Amino acid sequence: MDAIKQLLEKKRQAKEALDTGGKKYVKHSTIEDARLKRLREEEEQETLAKELKKRQKSGEQAQQQLQRIDSVRSQEEELSKEEVIRRLRLLGQPVTLFGETDEDRQVRLRKAQEDYQLVDEHRGGHLNTLLEMQKDDKAAKQRVGSADQSSKRPVNADSQEVTVDPAAAAEGDEAADEQEEEDETAALFRLAAEQLKEKREEEAMSVEERILKYMTRWCKAWEDDLDRRPAAVKTSGPGNQATIQYKQTMTFFQPLFKSLKRKSVLPEMVAGLDMIVQDIKQRNYLHAYDIYMRLAIGNNPWPIGVTSVGIHERSSREKISHVMNGAAHIMNDEATRKYLQAIKRLLTFVQRAYPTDPSRCIDFDGFRNPSRGAAGGGSDKLAMLEAEKGGRGWKQLGLLPAPHFHDKDGSVKVPPKWENIVRNSEAYKKMTNSPSKTPPKTPPKTPPRSPLPQQ
């Protein structure tokens, strides 16, 4: 009944609002026309309100853009001609083009600086890293010098000679030995407790947090390994290059670390990174390298987009050219390419810092350079021998040689496809079962951003 009353009241109000011109009876078509007219007026009012709001917003954006342009122009006006030329040379750009004025040169400098973030850092990036390294070294030397001056103390000339009783010294040595044994036992218990605590914390972490934790830990270990080099090695040419490479690698990792913190990395990429991290933890660097290669190029027969495979024009050329069909590849994304390259550099370091059986390594002892780091003097073999002497070798840790690719009957085992590796990984299962993420129906046959056609 209430619904009927509301409907009748609504019709009565509509009838009262209708202008009948003093007539007693009104046609239904007249009422319908009036209703449509009222709806059109309401729609026009809403459209006008939206346009007004859009104009206000665009006006604010235009004002902000003008302010940014004014600030950029004011900064450009402050730059002298010599400064503009110096910056262009650092960016590897020509100083002056034909018929170019000073204003055109400043505009070209601004565009080159904007594009510099997207291109590969080849010369300017090394120079900037070298300048930052020199500043850090200078500041560190100043801190060390001030610490040495404050640590110097005057020697007391009136100090008296102290005599030691031999019996008391022997008793003290026995007590020290007992204390050392107790300290070793307590250290083992503390280590076991820390490992148990870390394992429980990892179980509560997400996959992205676990990847970020271990990668930052290994990056810190890499930095410590470089700091433990002798001073003569640090200041040498290869030593400076190794330090520059480390700092450049850290800049390459920044987009990946930010994406992992925001949890915006694709599930397939997260699954591949998690498998690499797990393999590094198990010191199976050979399998980690295999996952890295699959993650970078997958099963794609043309991973870099070949545009010319012969001297004759072929009908299939446009199928393998990402330029002609507009298909993107993972190597065309600068940020992704850089942090994949950084992962390979990190993999090279951990192979030397945490040695294992040579069958689990890639290019074992391929380089011997003390500038690479303090562990093993920059050699994989020497690092493995040092670990074995210290009781931290791969045999003491119970590691086995790399698994072979043969079945029990001796036949060659068929390598699994990348899509099956991703689907069966624990990280992918965990992420796809999470209610906060909507998984794709099937993992792609190639890594993300690699939609080139299969041959």
C-alpha positions, 0 to 999 in steps of 0.5 A: 500500500505504501508503494502505491501511495508513493506512486500516486503522490509522484504522479500528482506532483508531476501533474501539478508541475505540468503546464496545461494552459487552463485545460481540464483534460491533457493528452498522454503524448503531451505529458510524455513530451513534458517529461522528456523535455524535463529529462533533457534539461536535467541532462544539459545541466549535468553536461554543463556542470561537467564541462565547467568542472573540466575547464576549471581542472584544465585551467589549473593544470595549464596554470601549473604547466605555465609555472613549470615552464616559467621555472624551467625558462628561468633556470635556462636563462641562468645557464651560460653558454659555456655551461650549456656546451659543457652539459651537452658534451657530458651527454655525448651530444653535438655542441652546435648544430648548423644554424642553431642559436643559443636559445635552440641549443638550450631547448635541445639540452633540455630535451636531451636531459629528458631523454637521458633517463630513457636511454642506456647510461653509457658515458654520462652515467659512468661520469656521474657515478665516478663523481659521486664515488670521488665525493664519497671517498673524500668525505670518508677520508675526512671522517677517518682523519678526524677519528684518528686525531681524536683517538690519539692520546698522550702517553703517561711517562710515569707509568709503573711496570706491572709484574705477573705471577706465573701460577695466576697466569696459568689459572687465568688461561684455563678459565679463558679456555672454559669461557671460550667453550661456553661462548661457542656453545652459546653462539651455536644456540643463538645461531639456531634461534636466529635461523628458526626466527628467520624461517618463521618470519619468511613464512609470514612474508609475501613473495615480493617481500622475501625477494626484496629481503634477500636481494638487499642482503646480497647487495649489502654483502657485495658492498662489504666485499668491495670495502674489504679490498686493500687501499691500493686495489681500491684506488687502482683503475680496475678497482675504480671500475669495479666500484662504479659497476657496483653503484651502477648496478644499485641504480639499475635495481631501484625500479625493481625494488620500488615495484616489489615494495608496491607489489606491482610486478607481474606474477610471472616475473615474481615467480621467476625472481623467486626461483632465482632467489631460492636457487641462490640460497641453495647455491645452485647457480647453474639452475639460477642462470637457466631461470635467468635466461628463460626469464630474459628471453624465454622460448622466443626464437627471435629474442631481440627482433631481427630485422634483416636475416639475409640480403633478399627480401622475405615474406616472413621478415615482417613477422619477426620485426617488432618495428613493423608489427609494433610488438614490444619485447622485454629488451626494449623496456630499459628499466626491465633490461637494466635490472635483469642485467643487474641480476646477472651481475649479482649472480656473478658476485654470490657465486664467488662470495658463497662458493659451491661445487664447480658443477653448480657454477657458471664459468667457474674461475673464469676471471681472476682479478683482485679488484672484483672483491676481497673474497678469494682475491677475486677468484672463484677457485681461491674463494672455494679453497678458503671456504673449505679451510674455514669449514664452510665448503660445499662438502661440509654444508652437505651440498651435492653436485649439479643434477644431470639431465638423464632419467633412470634408464639413461635416456636424455630428459626433455627440458620442461617448458617455461610455462610449466616451470612458472605454473609449478613454482611455489611463488606463482601458486601462492600469488594466484591463490591470493584473493587480492590478485586476479591471476591470468588464465594460463601463464604466457609461453614467453616472459612478460613484454615478449609477445613476438610470434612463434615460428 
